[in-house]
Amino acid sequence: MKHGILISDHEKAGGGGVRRRHAAAGSGAALTAGSDARPDARPDARSGAGFAADDLGGAFGPGREKPKWTARRRRVVANLTGWSFAAPATLIILGLTLFPAAWAFLISREHWNGITPARQIGWDNYRLMLQDSDFRSAVNHTVLFTVLYVPVVLVLGMFLAIALNRKIRFISFYRTALFVPLVVSAAATGILANFVFDQQFGLANNLLRVLHLPQQGFLADRHEVMWVIALIYLWTDLAFSVIVYLAALQDIPTDCLEAARMDGANRWQQFRHVILPSLAPVTVFVGVWETISVLQIFELVLTTTHGGPLGASQTVVYFVYNQAFNLSRYGYGSAVAYTLFGATLVITLGLFAYARRSKIEAF
């Protein structure tokens, strides 16, 4: 009891400012109602306690759990909102990847020409690949192309990126000129290559004729066709590795190069001991990317040679296309496609394991 006002336990536990505020409010109420109240009247203890509990319940009552529930509810609402935007695109992507992949695997165990009812033959299509000389030839062409192409694009892309990382005149023009072939479609590149490397009227043979050099068969010669296709593909795909290496070079701290220079390291030593180790993760990434891209080369072969001459430029993907859509052997083509997928997966996982064993954080 204070100044004729009953103070509850909650109000006693509260701060002094709260007690003074409630006491002042109670005193004012008592003075206002003093003329009507009996002399022996006492404040209602229940009303005083209820007044204090109602005013202080937000700080000391069960309401303190509301922020936790509100934060949890906000997270749930935010997740549902995000998935509501991402779900349509996710379902479309899954429908265009998982469903065709599962269906292709079922077709790979069938004999089906796309018209008559399919007939289950088990693993016969996979066993047939081991006996198919055309398939082995396509595998040899693809492996040879990959082994020769990937190291060249890595080395050449790295040195071109180092050259374009300098402050020289017209550097923007050089970078743009190198980037333009990357945005040109493979179909347009193949059509252009036919005009350049045509055996009779091509620009390349006309240049050799002016220089009094022997003319070449290029795309019509079975011994030269894969080299010409590799040259065309290098012209279109080199910009990707150059851009990635150029971005990695610009992330190398200049302090490391300046410290090496102050220690007496020449340019070769700076490249060997500072730049090359810094580019190791990028090299692994570009190597994996280029390997997967080369194993799937198709458009350039389709628009230039159609796998010829005499199957000399037939790659695995073009072999799948020829078997499925030209010869209507959908089961056999699906089996070859799944074999290519398995080989690509094994190569990729092997490169991942190499990067992890070498402690290269490429991914």
Buried (B, 14 or more C-beta within 10 A) or exposed (E): EEEEBBBBEBBEEBEEEBBEBBBEEBBEEBEEEEEEEEEEEEBEEEEBBEBBBEBBEEEEEEEEEEEEEEEEEEEEEEEEEEEEEEEEEEEEEEEEEEEEEEEBBEBBBBBBEEEEEBEEBEEBBBEBBEEBEBBEBBBEBBBEBBEEBBEEBBEBBBEBBBEBBEEEEEEEEBBEEBEEBBEEEBEEBBEBBBEBBBBEEBEBBBEBEEEEEEBBBBBBBBEBBBEBBBEBBBBBBBBBBBBBBBEBBEEBEEEBBEEBBEEEBEEEEBBEBBBEEBBBBBBBBBBBBBBBBBBBBBBBBBBBBBBBBEBBBBBBBBBBBBBBEEEEBBBBBBBBBBBBBEBBEEBBEEBBEBBEEEEBEBE
